[in-house]
Amino acid sequence: MKELEKLKIELKQIEDNIKRVEKFKKDYDSSKNDYHPYSSRVVGELKHRLIALKQTITEVTKISTFDVLN
């Protein structure tokens, strides 16, 4: 089922993005920096990935048991 494979890929990408956000937060030391970014590419990519997941979930909800068994 191509929808389930796509869902697996999306979930792996989201997991990777979450790790990148955690690393970004760890690398940023607010005590040393006067500059506090209000946007970042890392967080933006995570948001984009979540929107893509929503679209993939919509595709998966259209699958019936009959489709899975055939």
Secondary structure, 3 states (H helix, E strand, C coil): CHHHHHHHHHHHHHHHHHHHHHHHHHHCCCCCCCCCCCCCHHHHHHHHHHHHHHHHHHHHCCCCHHHHHC
